[in-house]
Amino acid sequence: MMPADLSILQLSLLSLAAPVVVFNWGGFIVNLWKACRGSGGMVPTIYPASAILTTAAWFAGPRPECRWMFMIPLSDPANLSLPLIVAASISGFWKRIVTLRRPA
C-alpha cells in the first residue's frame, strides 16, 4: 500500500476511536449524575475499544513515531478505570478465599 493509503487508514481508525471516548465520557457523566440523584442503573462504557483502535492505527500508519495518538485512550475514563476494576476484583477474590478457609 502507498503511504497515502496508510495515512487514510490510520485517520479512519482514529476517527472511530475518538467517538468512543466521547461516548464513554457521556456515560461517565450520566453515571455520576445518577449516583448523585440516588437512582439505580448504570450506563455501560466500552472499555478497551479506543485502546484497540488506536493501537491498530499506530501499526497501520506510515510513521510509527506518532505516539501522540495514544493520548486518545489515555483520555478515556473507561480505560482509566480498568486498573481500579482489576484491583477491586483481586481484593474481593482474596477476601472470598479467606472467608472460605475460615473454620466454622
N, C-alpha and C positions, 0 to 999 in steps of 0.2 A: 504494500500500500504506500501511497505517496504521503509525505509529511503533512500536506494539507488535509488529506483524508483522515489521518490520525488525529489532527487537531480538531476536526469536526466531530469525530467520535469522542474525543476527550471532553469537548464542550457539551456534547449531548449527555454524556454520563453525569457531568457536573450539574447540568440543568435538571436532571432527575433527582439529584441528591439535595439540592437547595430547597425545593418544596417540602421534602420530608422533614427537614429541620424546622421549617416554618410551621408545619402541622404539629410537630412534636412540641414546639413552644406553645402553640394554641392549646393542646391537650394539657400541658403542664399548668398553664394559667387557669384553665377551666377546672382542673383538679384542685388547685389551691382555692379557687372561688367556692367550689362545692364543699371543701373541708371547712372553710370559714362559716358557711351557712349551715353546716351540720347535715346536709343531705347526703344520702348514700350514693353508691355507684361511682365508678371511675371511668375516665376516658382513657382508653388504651393508647400507648405510644408504640412506635415501631423502633425497636432497639437497634439492631446492627445495620439497618438498611443504608443509612448515609455513609457509614464507615466502609461498607462493602462497595458501594457505588463510587466513592472517592478513591478507594484503592484500585478498583478496576480502571478508573480514568487515569490514575497515575501510571499504571502499567501500559495503558493504551496510547499514552501521549508520546510525541516525538522527543520531548526533552524531559527526562526523569528528574531534573533538578528543580522542578516546580513543586517544592514542598509546601508552598503557601496554601495549596488546596486542602491540606489536612486541617486547616482552620475550620472547614465546614463541619466535619464530625466532632471536632473539639468544642464547637459552639452548640452542639445538640444536647439538650437536657436529658434525653433518653440514654445517650452514650455515657454521660457523666454520672448517671445513677447506677450504671451496671456494677461498678465496684462496691457500691453500698448494698446492692441486692445480693451479691456474692458473699459479702461479709456477714450480712444478716442470715443468710442461708446456712453458712458454716457454723455460726454461733448457735443457731437453732438446732442444727444437726447434733452438735456436741451436747447441748442441754438434753436433747432427747435420749442420747446414748447414756448419759449419766443417770437419768431418771429410770431407764430400763434396767440398769445394773444395780440400782438401789434395792437392798433386800426389803421384803415386805414385812 
